[in-house]
Amino acid sequence: MGSYRPTAGLREIINEKKSAFLIAGILMVVFAGGYLFYTQRPQPRPKGDKAFYTVDDGQTWFIDSIYKTPPFEHDGKTAVRAMVYSFDSGRQQFCPLVEQYTPEMKKSLDDAIAEADRDGRPLSSISLFNSPETADGIEVKPSGPSHAWVRRSDLPEAANIFGSIKAPDGSAVDFVIP
């Protein structure tokens, strides 16, 4: 191994320490690839098979299969998905918004569920649940009866709904997965 010379050029330094520069280059490529994979992959559905639903615009909620396609009937009332958040270090929960599928997306998902049932496949195998096209078939609104439904893909309306999520006491919030 050569000694370091202050007048040595970059090329000479690289030639003297080829293995160190090769390892550094490989690590940079691996890191860049991992970063791209992590940031560009579709958002996964939460682990587990449960979700929150509500029949009273988010005042109360219940847990059922994540593969339900809201709106659906529950105890004689129309249920939609409740997006539940916690605050106060997880001690308190609230539902600032609700969501449902458009009639067209609901039909597509219900058809896919029926086909999976006929074929004996698990519902988790239905790729439509994770498809980017499904996001355009979801409507959201703030909790409460006086709000209108907005497609989740409609900007800036939907962004305003998601951007307005704040705990009643103004503290930080966390999304709750049942």
C-alpha positions in Angstrom: 0.0 0.0 0.0 1.4 3.4 -0.9 1.9 6.3 1.4 -0.1 9.5 1.3 1.5 12.3 -0.6 0.1 15.8 -0.3 0.8 16.4 -4.0 -0.9 13.3 -5.1 -3.9 13.8 -7.5 -7.3 12.3 -6.9 -6.7 9.6 -9.5 -3.6 8.4 -7.7 -5.5 8.4 -4.3 -8.3 6.3 -5.9 -5.8 3.9 -7.5 -4.0 3.4 -4.1 -7.3 2.8 -2.2 -9.4 1.0 -4.9 -11.1 -1.4 -2.5 -12.2 1.4 -0.1 -13.6 3.5 -3.0 -15.3 0.4 -4.5 -17.0 -0.4 -1.2 -18.1 3.2 -0.8 -19.5 3.3 -4.4 -21.4 0.0 -3.9 -22.9 1.3 -0.6 -24.0 4.5 -2.3 -25.7 2.5 -5.1 -27.4 0.2 -2.6 -28.5 3.1 -0.4 -29.9 5.0 -3.5 -31.7 1.9 -4.7 -33.2 1.3 -1.3 -34.3 4.9 -1.0 -36.0 4.8 -4.4 -37.7 1.5 -3.6 -39.0 2.8 -0.2 -40.3 6.1 -1.6 -41.8 4.9 -4.9 -43.6 1.8 -3.8 -47.4 2.0 -3.3 -48.7 2.6 0.2 -49.4 -0.7 1.7 -52.7 -1.4 3.4 -52.4 -1.7 7.2 -51.4 -5.0 8.5 -54.4 -6.9 9.8 -57.8 -7.3 8.5 -59.9 -4.8 10.5 -61.1 -1.2 10.0 -63.2 1.3 11.9 -66.7 2.1 10.6 -69.4 4.5 11.8 -73.2 4.8 11.2 -73.5 8.3 12.9 -70.9 10.4 11.0 -68.0 9.6 13.3 -69.7 10.1 16.7 -69.2 6.4 17.5 -67.5 3.6 15.6 -67.2 -0.1 15.5 -64.6 -2.6 14.1 -65.3 -4.9 11.2 -63.5 -6.5 8.2 -61.2 -4.1 6.2 -62.7 -5.8 3.1 -66.2 -4.2 3.6 -67.0 -1.7 0.9 -68.7 1.3 2.4 -71.3 2.4 2.3 -73.0 -0.7 3.5 -75.9 -1.6 5.7 -75.1 -2.3 9.4 -78.0 -2.8 11.9 -80.4 -1.1 9.6 -78.2 2.0 9.1 -75.7 3.1 6.5 -72.1 2.5 7.6 -69.0 4.3 6.2 -65.3 4.0 7.1 -64.3 6.0 10.2 -60.8 7.4 10.1 -59.9 7.3 13.8 -57.0 9.3 15.3 -55.6 9.5 18.8 -54.1 12.3 20.8 -53.0 12.9 24.4 -50.3 10.2 24.0 -52.9 7.8 22.6 -55.3 8.1 25.6 -58.1 9.7 23.6 -59.5 9.0 20.2 -61.6 10.9 17.8 -62.9 10.6 14.2 -62.3 13.8 12.2 -63.3 12.3 8.8 -65.1 9.5 7.2 -64.8 7.9 3.8 -66.8 5.7 1.4 -66.4 4.4 -2.2 -68.1 5.9 -5.2 -71.0 3.7 -6.5 -68.8 2.7 -9.5 -65.8 1.7 -7.3 -68.0 -0.1 -4.8 -69.5 -2.2 -7.6 -66.0 -3.0 -8.9 -64.8 -4.1 -5.5 -68.0 -6.0 -4.7 -67.6 -7.9 -8.0 -63.9 -8.6 -7.2 -64.9 -9.9 -3.7 -67.6 -12.2 -5.2 -65.1 -13.5 -7.8 -62.5 -14.2 -5.1 -65.1 -16.0 -3.0 -66.2 -18.1 -6.0 -62.5 -19.0 -6.8 -61.7 -19.8 -3.2 -59.1 -17.0 -3.0 -58.5 -14.9 0.1 -59.8 -11.4 0.0 -56.2 -10.1 0.5 -55.4 -11.4 -3.0 -57.7 -8.7 -4.6 -55.2 -6.3 -6.1 -57.9 -3.7 -6.7 -57.8 -2.8 -3.0 -54.2 -1.6 -3.4 -54.6 -0.2 -6.9 -53.9 3.5 -7.6 -57.2 3.6 -9.5 -59.1 2.8 -6.3 -57.9 6.0 -4.7 -59.9 7.9 -7.3 -63.0 6.0 -6.3 -62.9 7.0 -2.7 -64.9 10.0 -1.3 -64.1 11.7 2.0 -65.7 14.3 4.2 -65.2 15.8 7.6 -67.2 14.1 10.3 -70.7 15.5 10.9 -73.9 15.6 9.0 -73.5 19.0 7.3 -70.5 18.2 5.1 -70.4 17.2 1.5 -68.5 14.2 0.0 -65.4 15.0 -2.0 -63.3 12.6 -4.1 -60.0 12.0 -2.4 -58.3 12.8 -5.7 -59.9 16.2 -6.0 -57.4 18.9 -5.0 -57.4 21.2 -3.2 -60.7 20.2 -1.6 -59.5 16.8 -0.3 -56.2 18.2 0.7 -58.0 20.8 2.9 -59.9 18.1 4.6 -56.8 16.0 5.4 -54.9 19.2 6.3 -57.4 20.2 8.8 -57.0 17.1 11.0 -56.2 18.4 14.5 -56.8 17.1 17.9 -59.5 18.8 19.9 -56.8 20.2 22.2 -54.5 21.2 19.4 -51.9 18.5 20.2 -50.3 16.0 17.7 -52.4 13.2 16.3 -51.7 9.6 15.3 -53.7 7.5 12.9 -55.2 4.5 14.8 -55.2 1.0 13.2 -57.6 -1.4 14.9 
